[in-house]
Amino acid sequence: MYLRAATVTGTLALMQGTEVLRPLHQGSVAVALEHPVPVERGQRFAVRHAGRAVGSGTVTGLSR
């Protein structure tokens, strides 16, 4: 995950009932970050895998 200037490893989980997200489609995911990072609602983020951009989004909720 790229959050502002931070690069943090994390895990994405699709919400129940969603099997796959295709390019240019929207969906909700839960993200678990491996390290604490300051994040706020409305903040944009990017997802990269194997050096390639695979998604982007906006933080809509937070939990501990």
PDBQT receptor file of N, H, CA, C and O in Angstrom, charges set to zero:
ATOM      1  N   MET A   1       0.837  -1.165   0.000  1.00  0.00    +0.000 N 
ATOM      2  CA  MET A   1       0.000   0.000   0.000  1.00  0.00    +0.000 C 
ATOM      3  C   MET A   1       0.887   1.235   0.000  1.00  0.00    +0.000 C 
ATOM      4  O   MET A   1       1.931   1.272   0.652  1.00  0.00    +0.000 OA
ATOM      5  N   TYR A   2       0.456   2.231  -0.736  1.00  0.00    +0.000 N 
ATOM      6  H   TYR A   2      -0.391   2.201  -1.266  1.00  0.00    +0.000 HD
ATOM      7  CA  TYR A   2       1.131   3.521  -0.719  1.00  0.00    +0.000 C 
ATOM      8  C   TYR A   2       0.147   4.524  -0.132  1.00  0.00    +0.000 C 
ATOM      9  O   TYR A   2      -0.881   4.834  -0.734  1.00  0.00    +0.000 OA
ATOM     10  N   LEU A   3       0.478   5.020   1.043  1.00  0.00    +0.000 N 
ATOM     11  H   LEU A   3       1.314   4.768   1.532  1.00  0.00    +0.000 HD
ATOM     12  CA  LEU A   3      -0.352   5.986   1.755  1.00  0.00    +0.000 C 
ATOM     13  C   LEU A   3       0.486   7.248   1.930  1.00  0.00    +0.000 C 
ATOM     14  O   LEU A   3       1.411   7.287   2.741  1.00  0.00    +0.000 OA
ATOM     15  N   ARG A   4       0.151   8.272   1.163  1.00  0.00    +0.000 N 
ATOM     16  H   ARG A   4      -0.601   8.241   0.504  1.00  0.00    +0.000 HD
ATOM     17  CA  ARG A   4       0.960   9.502   1.115  1.00  0.00    +0.000 C 
ATOM     18  C   ARG A   4       2.383   9.125   0.773  1.00  0.00    +0.000 C 
ATOM     19  O   ARG A   4       2.631   8.615  -0.320  1.00  0.00    +0.000 OA
ATOM     20  N   ALA A   5       3.336   9.360   1.678  1.00  0.00    +0.000 N 
ATOM     21  H   ALA A   5       3.135   9.774   2.566  1.00  0.00    +0.000 HD
ATOM     22  CA  ALA A   5       4.730   9.052   1.383  1.00  0.00    +0.000 C 
ATOM     23  C   ALA A   5       5.160   7.711   1.972  1.00  0.00    +0.000 C 
ATOM     24  O   ALA A   5       6.325   7.334   1.842  1.00  0.00    +0.000 OA
ATOM     25  N   ALA A   6       4.248   6.984   2.618  1.00  0.00    +0.000 N 
ATOM     26  H   ALA A   6       3.302   7.291   2.724  1.00  0.00    +0.000 HD
ATOM     27  CA  ALA A   6       4.594   5.725   3.265  1.00  0.00    +0.000 C 
ATOM     28  C   ALA A   6       4.280   4.533   2.358  1.00  0.00    +0.000 C 
ATOM     29  O   ALA A   6       3.278   4.509   1.643  1.00  0.00    +0.000 OA
ATOM     30  N   THR A   7       5.165   3.562   2.417  1.00  0.00    +0.000 N 
ATOM     31  H   THR A   7       5.979   3.581   2.998  1.00  0.00    +0.000 HD
ATOM     32  CA  THR A   7       4.935   2.288   1.754  1.00  0.00    +0.000 C 
ATOM     33  C   THR A   7       4.781   1.247   2.851  1.00  0.00    +0.000 C 
ATOM     34  O   THR A   7       5.703   1.038   3.640  1.00  0.00    +0.000 OA
ATOM     35  N   VAL A   8       3.628   0.595   2.908  1.00  0.00    +0.000 N 
ATOM     36  H   VAL A   8       2.880   0.765   2.267  1.00  0.00    +0.000 HD
ATOM     37  CA  VAL A   8       3.349  -0.353   3.982  1.00  0.00    +0.000 C 
ATOM     38  C   VAL A   8       2.802  -1.647   3.380  1.00  0.00    +0.000 C 
ATOM     39  O   VAL A   8       1.921  -1.617   2.521  1.00  0.00    +0.000 OA
ATOM     40  N   THR A   9       3.323  -2.766   3.831  1.00  0.00    +0.000 N 
ATOM     41  H   THR A   9       4.038  -2.791   4.529  1.00  0.00    +0.000 HD
ATOM     42  CA  THR A   9       2.810  -4.060   3.405  1.00  0.00    +0.000 C 
ATOM     43  C   THR A   9       1.498  -4.322   4.123  1.00  0.00    +0.000 C 
ATOM     44  O   THR A   9       1.337  -3.977   5.293  1.00  0.00    +0.000 OA
ATOM     45  N   GLY A  10       0.569  -4.930   3.416  1.00  0.00    +0.000 N 
ATOM     46  H   GLY A  10       0.700  -5.210   2.465  1.00  0.00    +0.000 HD
ATOM     47  CA  GLY A  10      -0.717  -5.232   4.022  1.00  0.00    +0.000 C 
ATOM     48  C   GLY A  10      -1.413  -6.354   3.286  1.00  0.00    +0.000 C 
ATOM     49  O   GLY A  10      -0.912  -6.877   2.291  1.00  0.00    +0.000 OA
ATOM     50  N   THR A  11      -2.580  -6.714   3.795  1.00  0.00    +0.000 N 
ATOM     51  H   THR A  11      -2.987  -6.289   4.604  1.00  0.00    +0.000 HD
ATOM     52  CA  THR A  11      -3.377  -7.777   3.214  1.00  0.00    +0.000 C 
ATOM     53  C   THR A  11      -4.744  -7.229   2.835  1.00  0.00    +0.000 C 
ATOM     54  O   THR A  11      -5.380  -6.539   3.632  1.00  0.00    +0.000 OA
ATOM     55  N   LEU A  12      -5.198  -7.529   1.630  1.00  0.00    +0.000 N 
ATOM     56  H   LEU A  12      -4.681  -8.089   0.983  1.00  0.00    +0.000 HD
ATOM     57  CA  LEU A  12      -6.527  -7.139   1.167  1.00  0.00    +0.000 C 
ATOM     58  C   LEU A  12      -7.465  -8.324   1.258  1.00  0.00    +0.000 C 
ATOM     59  O   LEU A  12      -7.091  -9.447   0.922  1.00  0.00    +0.000 OA
ATOM     60  N   ALA A  13      -8.682  -8.075   1.711  1.00  0.00    +0.000 N 
ATOM     61  H   ALA A  13      -8.986  -7.162   1.983  1.00  0.00    +0.000 HD
ATOM     62  CA  ALA A  13      -9.707  -9.120   1.741  1.00  0.00    +0.000 C 
ATOM     63  C   ALA A  13     -10.966  -8.566   1.086  1.00  0.00    +0.000 C 
ATOM     64  O   ALA A  13     -11.457  -7.504   1.468  1.00  0.00    +0.000 OA
ATOM     65  N   LEU A  14     -11.478  -9.280   0.110  1.00  0.00    +0.000 N 
ATOM     66  H   LEU A  14     -11.079 -10.143  -0.200  1.00  0.00    +0.000 HD
ATOM     67  CA  LEU A  14     -12.729  -8.870  -0.535  1.00  0.00    +0.000 C 
ATOM     68  C   LEU A  14     -13.876  -9.055   0.451  1.00  0.00    +0.000 C 
ATOM     69  O   LEU A  14     -13.857  -9.969   1.276  1.00  0.00    +0.000 OA
ATOM     70  N   MET A  15     -14.861  -8.191   0.358  1.00  0.00    +0.000 N 
ATOM     71  H   MET A  15     -14.876  -7.449  -0.312  1.00  0.00    +0.000 HD
ATOM     72  CA  MET A  15     -16.009  -8.295   1.238  1.00  0.00    +0.000 C 
ATOM     73  C   MET A  15     -16.815  -9.537   0.874  1.00  0.00    +0.000 C 
ATOM     74  O   MET A  15     -16.765 -10.005  -0.264  1.00  0.00    +0.000 OA
ATOM     75  N   GLN A  16     -17.552 -10.065   1.837  1.00  0.00    +0.000 N 
ATOM     76  H   GLN A  16     -17.593  -9.685   2.761  1.00  0.00    +0.000 HD
ATOM     77  CA  GLN A  16     -18.335 -11.285   1.641  1.00  0.00    +0.000 C 
ATOM     78  C   GLN A  16     -19.292 -11.125   0.459  1.00  0.00    +0.000 C 
ATOM     79  O   GLN A  16     -19.957 -10.100   0.317  1.00  0.00    +0.000 OA
ATOM     80  N   GLY A  17     -19.347 -12.132  -0.366  1.00  0.00    +0.000 N 
ATOM     81  H   GLY A  17     -18.807 -12.966  -0.250  1.00  0.00    +0.000 HD
ATOM     82  CA  GLY A  17     -20.208 -12.097  -1.543  1.00  0.00    +0.000 C 
ATOM     83  C   GLY A  17     -19.490 -11.630  -2.800  1.00  0.00    +0.000 C 
ATOM     84  O   GLY A  17     -20.055 -11.702  -3.891  1.00  0.00    +0.000 OA
ATOM     85  N   THR A  18     -18.255 -11.154  -2.669  1.00  0.00    +0.000 N 
ATOM     86  H   THR A  18     -17.796 -11.096  -1.782  1.00  0.00    +0.000 HD
ATOM     87  CA  THR A  18     -17.459 -10.713  -3.818  1.00  0.00    +0.000 C 
ATOM     88  C   THR A  18     -16.370 -11.745  -4.070  1.00  0.00    +0.000 C 
ATOM     89  O   THR A  18     -15.576 -12.047  -3.179  1.00  0.00    +0.000 OA
ATOM     90  N   GLU A  19     -16.333 -12.278  -5.268  1.00  0.00    +0.000 N 
ATOM     91  H   GLU A  19     -16.978 -12.033  -5.992  1.00  0.00    +0.000 HD
ATOM     92  CA  GLU A  19     -15.330 -13.295  -5.587  1.00  0.00    +0.000 C 
ATOM     93  C   GLU A  19     -14.095 -12.711  -6.261  1.00  0.00    +0.000 C 
ATOM     94  O   GLU A  19     -12.979 -13.181  -6.041  1.00  0.00    +0.000 OA
ATOM     95  N   VAL A  20     -14.303 -11.668  -7.096  1.00  0.00    +0.000 N 
ATOM     96  H   VAL A  20     -15.209 -11.286  -7.275  1.00  0.00    +0.000 HD
ATOM     97  CA  VAL A  20     -13.192 -11.083  -7.831  1.00  0.00    +0.000 C 
ATOM     98  C   VAL A  20     -13.549  -9.639  -8.189  1.00  0.00    +0.000 C 
ATOM     99  O   VAL A  20     -14.717  -9.306  -8.389  1.00  0.00    +0.000 OA
ATOM    100  N   LEU A  21     -12.530  -8.796  -8.264  1.00  0.00    +0.000 N 
ATOM    101  H   LEU A  21     -11.582  -9.067  -8.101  1.00  0.00    +0.000 HD
ATOM    102  CA  LEU A  21     -12.706  -7.430  -8.767  1.00  0.00    +0.000 C 
ATOM    103  C   LEU A  21     -11.961  -7.327 -10.083  1.00  0.00    +0.000 C 
ATOM    104  O   LEU A  21     -10.762  -7.600 -10.144  1.00  0.00    +0.000 OA
ATOM    105  N   ARG A  22     -12.641  -6.946 -11.105  1.00  0.00    +0.000 N 
ATOM    106  H   ARG A  22     -13.615  -6.724 -11.055  1.00  0.00    +0.000 HD
ATOM    107  CA  ARG A  22     -12.050  -6.827 -12.435  1.00  0.00    +0.000 C 
ATOM    108  C   ARG A  22     -11.565  -5.397 -12.667  1.00  0.00    +0.000 C 
ATOM    109  O   ARG A  22     -12.040  -4.470 -12.010  1.00  0.00    +0.000 OA
ATOM    110  N   PRO A  23     -10.620  -5.208 -13.600  1.00  0.00    +0.000 N 
ATOM    111  CA  PRO A  23     -10.141  -3.855 -13.896  1.00  0.00    +0.000 C 
ATOM    112  C   PRO A  23     -11.291  -2.900 -14.224  1.00  0.00    +0.000 C 
ATOM    113  O   PRO A  23     -12.234  -3.267 -14.925  1.00  0.00    +0.000 OA
ATOM    114  N   LEU A  24     -11.204  -1.704 -13.722  1.00  0.00    +0.000 N 
ATOM    115  H   LEU A  24     -10.438  -1.406 -13.153  1.00  0.00    +0.000 HD
ATOM    116  CA  LEU A  24     -12.157  -0.611 -13.913  1.00  0.00    +0.000 C 
ATOM    117  C   LEU A  24     -13.474  -0.814 -13.178  1.00  0.00    +0.000 C 
ATOM    118  O   LEU A  24     -14.389  -0.007 -13.348  1.00  0.00    +0.000 OA
ATOM    119  N   HIS A  25     -13.605  -1.853 -12.372  1.00  0.00    +0.000 N 
ATOM    120  H   HIS A  25     -12.862  -2.508 -12.234  1.00  0.00    +0.000 HD
ATOM    121  CA  HIS A  25     -14.793  -2.061 -11.549  1.00  0.00    +0.000 C 
ATOM    122  C   HIS A  25     -14.522  -1.577 -10.138  1.00  0.00    +0.000 C 
ATOM    123  O   HIS A  25     -13.370  -1.483  -9.713  1.00  0.00    +0.000 OA
ATOM    124  N   GLN A  26     -15.583  -1.273  -9.417  1.00  0.00    +0.000 N 
ATOM    125  H   GLN A  26     -16.518  -1.350  -9.762  1.00  0.00    +0.000 HD
ATOM    126  CA  GLN A  26     -15.447  -0.796  -8.042  1.00  0.00    +0.000 C 
ATOM    127  C   GLN A  26     -15.923  -1.853  -7.072  1.00  0.00    +0.000 C 
ATOM    128  O   GLN A  26     -16.770  -2.683  -7.404  1.00  0.00    +0.000 OA
ATOM    129  N   GLY A  27     -15.376  -1.818  -5.877  1.00  0.00    +0.000 N 
ATOM    130  H   GLY A  27     -14.689  -1.144  -5.607  1.00  0.00    +0.000 HD
ATOM    131  CA  GLY A  27     -15.787  -2.756  -4.843  1.00  0.00    +0.000 C 
ATOM    132  C   GLY A  27     -15.224  -2.323  -3.506  1.00  0.00    +0.000 C 
ATOM    133  O   GLY A  27     -14.442  -1.375  -3.423  1.00  0.00    +0.000 OA
ATOM    134  N   SER A  28     -15.622  -3.016  -2.475  1.00  0.00    +0.000 N 
ATOM    135  H   SER A  28     -16.257  -3.786  -2.542  1.00  0.00    +0.000 HD
ATOM    136  CA  SER A  28     -15.134  -2.734  -1.128  1.00  0.00    +0.000 C 
ATOM    137  C   SER A  28     -14.194  -3.842  -0.685  1.00  0.00    +0.000 C 
ATOM    138  O   SER A  28     -14.430  -5.019  -0.957  1.00  0.00    +0.000 OA
ATOM    139  N   VAL A  29     -13.141  -3.458  -0.008  1.00  0.00    +0.000 N 
ATOM    140  H   VAL A  29     -12.949  -2.502   0.213  1.00  0.00    +0.000 HD
ATOM    141  CA  VAL A  29     -12.187  -4.414   0.543  1.00  0.00    +0.000 C 
ATOM    142  C   VAL A  29     -11.849  -4.002   1.965  1.00  0.00    +0.000 C 
ATOM    143  O   VAL A  29     -11.993  -2.839   2.341  1.00  0.00    +0.000 OA
ATOM    144  N   ALA A  30     -11.404  -4.959   2.739  1.00  0.00    +0.000 N 
ATOM    145  H   ALA A  30     -11.287  -5.904   2.434  1.00  0.00    +0.000 HD
ATOM    146  CA  ALA A  30     -10.860  -4.687   4.067  1.00  0.00    +0.000 C 
ATOM    147  C   ALA A  30      -9.347  -4.809   3.952  1.00  0.00    +0.000 C 
ATOM    148  O   ALA A  30      -8.839  -5.750   3.343  1.00  0.00    +0.000 OA
ATOM    149  N   VAL A  31      -8.638  -3.867   4.532  1.00  0.00    +0.000 N 
ATOM    150  H   VAL A  31      -9.051  -3.102   5.026  1.00  0.00    +0.000 HD
ATOM    151  CA  VAL A  31      -7.182  -3.856   4.450  1.00  0.00    +0.000 C 
ATOM    152  C   VAL A  31      -6.603  -3.966   5.846  1.00  0.00    +0.000 C 
ATOM    153  O   VAL A  31      -6.992  -3.212   6.738  1.00  0.00    +0.000 OA
ATOM    154  N   ALA A  32      -5.678  -4.891   6.048  1.00  0.00    +0.000 N 
ATOM    155  H   ALA A  32      -5.362  -5.503   5.324  1.00  0.00    +0.000 HD
ATOM    156  CA  ALA A  32      -4.962  -5.031   7.313  1.00  0.00    +0.000 C 
ATOM    157  C   ALA A  32      -3.505  -4.663   7.046  1.00  0.00    +0.000 C 
ATOM    158  O   ALA A  32      -2.816  -5.360   6.301  1.00  0.00    +0.000 OA
ATOM    159  N   LEU A  33      -3.036  -3.583   7.645  1.00  0.00    +0.000 N 
ATOM    160  H   LEU A  33      -3.596  -3.017   8.250  1.00  0.00    +0.000 HD
ATOM    161  CA  LEU A  33      -1.657  -3.138   7.461  1.00  0.00    +0.000 C 
ATOM    162  C   LEU A  33      -0.752  -3.835   8.472  1.00  0.00    +0.000 C 
ATOM    163  O   LEU A  33      -1.160  -4.068   9.610  1.00  0.00    +0.000 OA
ATOM    164  N   GLU A  34       0.483  -4.174   8.061  1.00  0.00    +0.000 N 
ATOM    165  H   GLU A  34       0.814  -3.985   7.136  1.00  0.00    +0.000 HD
ATOM    166  CA  GLU A  34       1.411  -4.864   8.953  1.00  0.00    +0.000 C 
ATOM    167  C   GLU A  34       2.030  -3.933   9.987  1.00  0.00    +0.000 C 
ATOM    168  O   GLU A  34       2.472  -4.393  11.041  1.00  0.00    +0.000 OA
ATOM    169  N   HIS A  35       2.070  -2.639   9.708  1.00  0.00    +0.000 N 
ATOM    170  H   HIS A  35       1.712  -2.266   8.853  1.00  0.00    +0.000 HD
ATOM    171  CA  HIS A  35       2.658  -1.672  10.634  1.00  0.00    +0.000 C 
ATOM    172  C   HIS A  35       1.701  -0.505  10.811  1.00  0.00    +0.000 C 
ATOM    173  O   HIS A  35       0.996  -0.131   9.874  1.00  0.00    +0.000 OA
ATOM    174  N   PRO A  36       1.672   0.069  12.000  1.00  0.00    +0.000 N 
ATOM    175  CA  PRO A  36       0.787   1.221  12.208  1.00  0.00    +0.000 C 
ATOM    176  C   PRO A  36       1.227   2.425  11.373  1.00  0.00    +0.000 C 
ATOM    177  O   PRO A  36       2.410   2.761  11.318  1.00  0.00    +0.000 OA
ATOM    178  N   VAL A  37       0.268   3.054  10.737  1.00  0.00    +0.000 N 
ATOM    179  H   VAL A  37      -0.692   2.781  10.782  1.00  0.00    +0.000 HD
ATOM    180  CA  VAL A  37       0.512   4.233   9.913  1.00  0.00    +0.000 C 
ATOM    181  C   VAL A  37      -0.654   5.191  10.140  1.00  0.00    +0.000 C 
ATOM    182  O   VAL A  37      -1.801   4.748  10.191  1.00  0.00    +0.000 OA
ATOM    183  N   PRO A  38      -0.393   6.494  10.279  1.00  0.00    +0.000 N 
ATOM    184  CA  PRO A  38      -1.504   7.430  10.423  1.00  0.00    +0.000 C 
ATOM    185  C   PRO A  38      -2.351   7.456   9.147  1.00  0.00    +0.000 C 
ATOM    186  O   PRO A  38      -1.841   7.714   8.057  1.00  0.00    +0.000 OA
ATOM    187  N   VAL A  39      -3.629   7.189   9.296  1.00  0.00    +0.000 N 
ATOM    188  H   VAL A  39      -4.044   6.979  10.181  1.00  0.00    +0.000 HD
ATOM    189  CA  VAL A  39      -4.561   7.155   8.171  1.00  0.00    +0.000 C 
ATOM    190  C   VAL A  39      -5.831   7.862   8.609  1.00  0.00    +0.000 C 
ATOM    191  O   VAL A  39      -6.222   7.780   9.773  1.00  0.00    +0.000 OA
ATOM    192  N   GLU A  40      -6.482   8.563   7.674  1.00  0.00    +0.000 N 
ATOM    193  H   GLU A  40      -6.164   8.630   6.728  1.00  0.00    +0.000 HD
ATOM    194  CA  GLU A  40      -7.742   9.221   8.002  1.00  0.00    +0.000 C 
ATOM    195  C   GLU A  40      -8.767   8.962   6.902  1.00  0.00    +0.000 C 
ATOM    196  O   GLU A  40      -8.414   8.689   5.755  1.00  0.00    +0.000 OA
ATOM    197  N   ARG A  41     -10.020   9.052   7.268  1.00  0.00    +0.000 N 
ATOM    198  H   ARG A  41     -10.307   9.274   8.200  1.00  0.00    +0.000 HD
ATOM    199  CA  ARG A  41     -11.090   8.869   6.278  1.00  0.00    +0.000 C 
ATOM    200  C   ARG A  41     -10.932   9.887   5.156  1.00  0.00    +0.000 C 
ATOM    201  O   ARG A  41     -10.578  11.043   5.389  1.00  0.00    +0.000 OA
ATOM    202  N   GLY A  42     -11.201   9.438   3.944  1.00  0.00    +0.000 N 
ATOM    203  H   GLY A  42     -11.489   8.499   3.755  1.00  0.00    +0.000 HD
ATOM    204  CA  GLY A  42     -11.082  10.311   2.785  1.00  0.00    +0.000 C 
ATOM    205  C   GLY A  42      -9.708  10.306   2.151  1.00  0.00    +0.000 C 
ATOM    206  O   GLY A  42      -9.530  10.849   1.060  1.00  0.00    +0.000 OA
ATOM    207  N   GLN A  43      -8.735   9.706   2.812  1.00  0.00    +0.000 N 
ATOM    208  H   GLN A  43      -8.880   9.266   3.698  1.00  0.00    +0.000 HD
ATOM    209  CA  GLN A  43      -7.374   9.644   2.285  1.00  0.00    +0.000 C 
ATOM    210  C   GLN A  43      -7.302   8.659   1.128  1.00  0.00    +0.000 C 
ATOM    211  O   GLN A  43      -7.873   7.571   1.202  1.00  0.00    +0.000 OA
ATOM    212  N   ARG A  44      -6.612   9.027   0.071  1.00  0.00    +0.000 N 
ATOM    213  H   ARG A  44      -6.148   9.911   0.011  1.00  0.00    +0.000 HD
ATOM    214  CA  ARG A  44      -6.429   8.165  -1.099  1.00  0.00    +0.000 C 
ATOM    215  C   ARG A  44      -5.248   7.227  -0.854  1.00  0.00    +0.000 C 
ATOM    216  O   ARG A  44      -4.333   7.553  -0.098  1.00  0.00    +0.000 OA
ATOM    217  N   PHE A  45      -5.276   6.069  -1.496  1.00  0.00    +0.000 N 
ATOM    218  H   PHE A  45      -6.020   5.804  -2.110  1.00  0.00    +0.000 HD
ATOM    219  CA  PHE A  45      -4.159   5.131  -1.413  1.00  0.00    +0.000 C 
ATOM    220  C   PHE A  45      -4.027   4.386  -2.736  1.00  0.00    +0.000 C 
ATOM    221  O   PHE A  45      -4.957   4.342  -3.542  1.00  0.00    +0.000 OA
ATOM    222  N   ALA A  46      -2.859   3.807  -2.936  1.00  0.00    +0.000 N 
ATOM    223  H   ALA A  46      -2.104   3.843  -2.282  1.00  0.00    +0.000 HD
ATOM    224  CA  ALA A  46      -2.594   3.012  -4.133  1.00  0.00    +0.000 C 
ATOM    225  C   ALA A  46      -2.151   1.622  -3.699  1.00  0.00    +0.000 C 
ATOM    226  O   ALA A  46      -1.527   1.455  -2.650  1.00  0.00    +0.000 OA
ATOM    227  N   VAL A  47      -2.477   0.640  -4.508  1.00  0.00    +0.000 N 
ATOM    228  H   VAL A  47      -2.983   0.776  -5.360  1.00  0.00    +0.000 HD
ATOM    229  CA  VAL A  47      -2.086  -0.743  -4.241  1.00  0.00    +0.000 C 
ATOM    230  C   VAL A  47      -1.168  -1.190  -5.369  1.00  0.00    +0.000 C 
ATOM    231  O   VAL A  47      -1.494  -1.049  -6.547  1.00  0.00    +0.000 OA
ATOM    232  N   ARG A  48      -0.009  -1.734  -4.987  1.00  0.00    +0.000 N 
ATOM    233  H   ARG A  48       0.256  -1.849  -4.029  1.00  0.00    +0.000 HD
ATOM    234  CA  ARG A  48       0.934  -2.243  -5.975  1.00  0.00    +0.000 C 
ATOM    235  C   ARG A  48       1.273  -3.680  -5.634  1.00  0.00    +0.000 C 
ATOM    236  O   ARG A  48       1.328  -4.064  -4.466  1.00  0.00    +0.000 OA
ATOM    237  N   HIS A  49       1.501  -4.466  -6.677  1.00  0.00    +0.000 N 
ATOM    238  H   HIS A  49       1.456  -4.153  -7.626  1.00  0.00    +0.000 HD
ATOM    239  CA  HIS A  49       1.896  -5.863  -6.506  1.00  0.00    +0.000 C 
ATOM    240  C   HIS A  49       2.930  -6.177  -7.575  1.00  0.00    +0.000 C 
ATOM    241  O   HIS A  49       2.719  -5.905  -8.756  1.00  0.00    +0.000 OA
ATOM    242  N   ALA A  50       4.034  -6.744  -7.157  1.00  0.00    +0.000 N 
ATOM    243  H   ALA A  50       4.206  -6.965  -6.197  1.00  0.00    +0.000 HD
ATOM    244  CA  ALA A  50       5.119  -7.110  -8.081  1.00  0.00    +0.000 C 
ATOM    245  C   ALA A  50       5.559  -5.915  -8.925  1.00  0.00    +0.000 C 
ATOM    246  O   ALA A  50       5.858  -6.066 -10.110  1.00  0.00    +0.000 OA
ATOM    247  N   GLY A  51       5.601  -4.724  -8.314  1.00  0.00    +0.000 N 
ATOM    248  H   GLY A  51       5.358  -4.601  -7.351  1.00  0.00    +0.000 HD
ATOM    249  CA  GLY A  51       6.078  -3.534  -9.001  1.00  0.00    +0.000 C 
ATOM    250  C   GLY A  51       5.086  -2.879  -9.938  1.00  0.00    +0.000 C 
ATOM    251  O   GLY A  51       5.442  -1.944 -10.655  1.00  0.00    +0.000 OA
ATOM    252  N   ARG A  52       3.839  -3.351  -9.950  1.00  0.00    +0.000 N 
ATOM    253  H   ARG A  52       3.550  -4.111  -9.368  1.00  0.00    +0.000 HD
ATOM    254  CA  ARG A  52       2.828  -2.790 -10.856  1.00  0.00    +0.000 C 
ATOM    255  C   ARG A  52       1.632  -2.290 -10.057  1.00  0.00    +0.000 C 
ATOM    256  O   ARG A  52       1.241  -2.888  -9.055  1.00  0.00    +0.000 OA
ATOM    257  N   ALA A  53       1.065  -1.192 -10.514  1.00  0.00    +0.000 N 
ATOM    258  H   ALA A  53       1.383  -0.706 -11.328  1.00  0.00    +0.000 HD
ATOM    259  CA  ALA A  53      -0.147  -0.668  -9.889  1.00  0.00    +0.000 C 
ATOM    260  C   ALA A  53      -1.302  -1.612 -10.207  1.00  0.00    +0.000 C 
ATOM    261  O   ALA A  53      -1.546  -1.931 -11.371  1.00  0.00    +0.000 OA
ATOM    262  N   VAL A  54      -2.011  -2.057  -9.171  1.00  0.00    +0.000 N 
ATOM    263  H   VAL A  54      -1.813  -1.798  -8.225  1.00  0.00    +0.000 HD
ATOM    264  CA  VAL A  54      -3.134  -2.973  -9.382  1.00  0.00    +0.000 C 
ATOM    265  C   VAL A  54      -4.442  -2.399  -8.851  1.00  0.00    +0.000 C 
ATOM    266  O   VAL A  54      -5.498  -3.009  -9.018  1.00  0.00    +0.000 OA
ATOM    267  N   GLY A  55      -4.384  -1.238  -8.216  1.00  0.00    +0.000 N 
ATOM    268  H   GLY A  55      -3.526  -0.743  -8.080  1.00  0.00    +0.000 HD
ATOM    269  CA  GLY A  55      -5.617  -0.648  -7.718  1.00  0.00    +0.000 C 
ATOM    270  C   GLY A  55      -5.364   0.642  -6.964  1.00  0.00    +0.000 C 
ATOM    271  O   GLY A  55      -4.226   0.989  -6.646  1.00  0.00    +0.000 OA
ATOM    272  N   SER A  56      -6.434   1.331  -6.693  1.00  0.00    +0.000 N 
ATOM    273  H   SER A  56      -7.358   1.049  -6.952  1.00  0.00    +0.000 HD
ATOM    274  CA  SER A  56      -6.375   2.544  -5.888  1.00  0.00    +0.000 C 
ATOM    275  C   SER A  56      -7.712   2.696  -5.194  1.00  0.00    +0.000 C 
ATOM    276  O   SER A  56      -8.693   2.054  -5.570  1.00  0.00    +0.000 OA
ATOM    277  N   GLY A  57      -7.752   3.538  -4.190  1.00  0.00    +0.000 N 
ATOM    278  H   GLY A  57      -6.956   4.060  -3.885  1.00  0.00    +0.000 HD
ATOM    279  CA  GLY A  57      -9.001   3.698  -3.479  1.00  0.00    +0.000 C 
ATOM    280  C   GLY A  57      -8.974   4.850  -2.502  1.00  0.00    +0.000 C 
ATOM    281  O   GLY A  57      -8.025   5.633  -2.449  1.00  0.00    +0.000 OA
ATOM    282  N   THR A  58     -10.037   4.931  -1.734  1.00  0.00    +0.000 N 
ATOM    283  H   THR A  58     -10.807   4.295  -1.776  1.00  0.00    +0.000 HD
ATOM    284  CA  THR A  58     -10.208   5.956  -0.717  1.00  0.00    +0.000 C 
ATOM    285  C   THR A  58     -10.582   5.281   0.585  1.00  0.00    +0.000 C 
ATOM    286  O   THR A  58     -11.430   4.389   0.602  1.00  0.00    +0.000 OA
ATOM    287  N   VAL A  59      -9.961   5.693   1.669  1.00  0.00    +0.000 N 
ATOM    288  H   VAL A  59      -9.272   6.417   1.655  1.00  0.00    +0.000 HD
ATOM    289  CA  VAL A  59     -10.285   5.153   2.990  1.00  0.00    +0.000 C 
ATOM    290  C   VAL A  59     -11.684   5.608   3.371  1.00  0.00    +0.000 C 
ATOM    291  O   VAL A  59     -11.964   6.807   3.383  1.00  0.00    +0.000 OA
ATOM    292  N   THR A  60     -12.564   4.665   3.683  1.00  0.00    +0.000 N 
ATOM    293  H   THR A  60     -12.337   3.691   3.674  1.00  0.00    +0.000 HD
ATOM    294  CA  THR A  60     -13.953   5.007   4.043  1.00  0.00    +0.000 C 
ATOM    295  C   THR A  60     -14.259   4.706   5.497  1.00  0.00    +0.000 C 
ATOM    296  O   THR A  60     -15.250   5.205   6.031  1.00  0.00    +0.000 OA
ATOM    297  N   GLY A  61     -13.433   3.903   6.150  1.00  0.00    +0.000 N 
ATOM    298  H   GLY A  61     -12.628   3.498   5.716  1.00  0.00    +0.000 HD
ATOM    299  CA  GLY A  61     -13.662   3.587   7.550  1.00  0.00    +0.000 C 
ATOM    300  C   GLY A  61     -12.395   3.062   8.188  1.00  0.00    +0.000 C 
ATOM    301  O   GLY A  61     -11.484   2.601   7.500  1.00  0.00    +0.000 OA
ATOM    302  N   LEU A  62     -12.342   3.133   9.511  1.00  0.00    +0.000 N 
ATOM    303  H   LEU A  62     -13.082   3.507  10.070  1.00  0.00    +0.000 HD
ATOM    304  CA  LEU A  62     -11.162   2.684  10.254  1.00  0.00    +0.000 C 
ATOM    305  C   LEU A  62     -11.583   1.791  11.410  1.00  0.00    +0.000 C 
ATOM    306  O   LEU A  62     -12.654   1.974  11.989  1.00  0.00    +0.000 OA
ATOM    307  N   SER A  63     -10.738   0.830  11.741  1.00  0.00    +0.000 N 
ATOM    308  H   SER A  63      -9.868   0.682  11.271  1.00  0.00    +0.000 HD
ATOM    309  CA  SER A  63     -10.956  -0.002  12.935  1.00  0.00    +0.000 C 
ATOM    310  C   SER A  63      -9.588  -0.381  13.486  1.00  0.00    +0.000 C 
ATOM    311  O   SER A  63      -8.564  -0.205  12.826  1.00  0.00    +0.000 OA
ATOM    312  N   ARG A  64      -9.592  -0.890  14.676  1.00  0.00    +0.000 N 
ATOM    313  H   ARG A  64     -10.424  -1.033  15.213  1.00  0.00    +0.000 HD
ATOM    314  CA  ARG A  64      -8.321  -1.305  15.302  1.00  0.00    +0.000 C 
ATOM    315  C   ARG A  64      -8.161  -2.781  15.240  1.00  0.00    +0.000 C 
ATOM    316  O   ARG A  64      -7.157  -3.314  15.714  1.00  0.00    +0.000 OA
TER     317      ARG A  64
